[in-house]
Amino acid sequence: MSLAMALELAGHPAEALPLYRQVWDATQNPVAANNSAYIASCLYPADAARMAEARQWAEAAVKAAPDAPGFSDTLGWVAFLQGRIDESLPALRRAVKGIPDSPEVHFHLGQAEAKANHADFARWHLAAAVALVEKLKAGGGSPSAAALDAADRARKALAALEQPKS
């Protein structure tokens, strides 16, 4: 587990994924399941079979620890990537309540709200993702690569929401 986490933090998610899977298979550790699901969602978002597997891991993690907001985020994000917007929204809303300072969670919820045609909520959460990273930078902090990516993607999504529909 430690090696998988170190590889993931070092920017080697593809190498971490099989290790998390081994830990999950051997111990049923919900963190391994959650991390496997999240990495799969990052590496293979358009692969239906891998997303189905990621969903199983995310569901197992949430079942084992239903109050873990990070696990709800992963489950909601995987559901979003599968096009299950009605299922993604409650999970992502639970996640943002539990981790309100997470740019990634706000980005995920903003994307889901946009897909559900809740433009005002989408704008709010996408703007929050950007603002959280800017606040951290202004305070001398160093945002994680994932937070920076979420803020960048949130900026792009906000710009797309502002485009007039033809």
N, C-alpha and C positions, 0 to 999 in steps of 0.2 A: 504494500500500500504506500509506504513511504517513497519508494522508487517511482511509482506511478505519479504521485503528487509532485515529486521533484521534476520529473520529465515534463509534466503538464505546465508547471510554473516556469520552466526553462524554455517554453515555447516549442515543445515537441509532443503535441497531443496525439499524433498518429502512433508514436511509440508508447505513450501512456495507456492508450485504449486497451490493447490486449492484456496489459498488466491489471488494469481495473477489472476486466472481464474475469481474469483468473481469480482475483480476490473475491469477486462476487460469487463465482461458481464454488469456491472453497468455503466461504464464510457467510454468504448472504448479507454482507455488510451493506447497509443502505447507502452509505457515502460512495462506495464503489459503484453501486447501481446508478446513483444519481450522476456521478461524474462520467460514467460510461455513456449514459443517455445524452448528457450535455455535449460531450466531445463528439459523439455521433451526429448530433444536430448541427454542429459547426462544420464538420468535415463532409457530411453527406446529406445536406438538407433536401435534396431533390430525389434521393434514392428511397423509394417506397418501402422496400424490404428492410433497409437499415433503420428507417424511421419507425417501422412497426416494431422492430427489436428495441429501439430506443424508448418507445412508448411503454413496452413491457418493463424495462428497467426503471423508468420514471414512476410508473404506477407502483412497482414494488417498493421503491424508496419512500413514496408518499404513504403507502400503507404501513410501512414500518415506523415512520416518523411523521404523522399527519400535521404536526405543528411546525415543521421545519420550512420556513418560507422559501429557502433556496430550492428545496425539492419541489415546492409548488411552482416556482418559476420555471424549472426545467420541464415539468409536466405540461404547463401551459404553453411554453415555447414549442415543444414537440407537437402538441395538438395544433398550434397555429401553423406550423410548417406542413402539417398533414391536411390543412384546410378545414380543420374542425374549430372554427372560430367560436361557436357557441360554447364549446367545451373549454377553449383556451381562456376566455375572459374571466370566469370565476377563479380559476387557479392563479392567473396573473394578478388579479385584484387582491387575492389573499397574500400573494408574494410581496406586492408593493406596500401593503399595510405592515408586513413584518420586517421589510428591509427598505424603508423609505429613502435612504440615502444611496441607493444603488442605481447608477446610471444604466446598467444593463437591464435591470428589471423595468425601469421606466421606459426604456427603448422598446423592450418586448411588449409591454402593455400598450404603448403608443401605437405600435404596428398593428396589434390586434384591434384596438379601438378604431383605427383608420379603416381596416378591412371590414369592420362591422358598421361602417358609415357613421361613426360617432366622432365627427371631425373635431369638435371642441375638446373632447376628452383626449383625442389623439394629439392635438396640438399641445395641450397642457403637459402630457407625459413626455412627449418628445422634447419640448422646451426644458422640462425638468432634467432630463438626461444631460442636455448640454450645460445647463446652469450648474448642476452638481460638479461636473468636471471643471468648469471655469472657476467655481468657488474654491475647489481644492487647489488648483494652480495658483490662484490669487493669494491663498494662504501659505504658499511655499511648499505645498504638498506635491507628491509625485503620483499622478493617477496611474493605475495599472494599464497594461496594453488593452485589456478587455474594456475598461472604462473609456479609454480614448477612442477605441473603435466604435463603441456604442454611441458616444457623443458625435462622432463623425457621421455615422449612419443616421443618427437622429436629425442632424442638420440637413442632410440630403432628403430625408423623408418629409421634413417640414417644408422645404423648398418645393417638393413635389405636391404637397397638399395645397400650397398657395397658387399653383398653376391653374389658370382657368380651364374648366372642362369644355371640350369642343363638342 
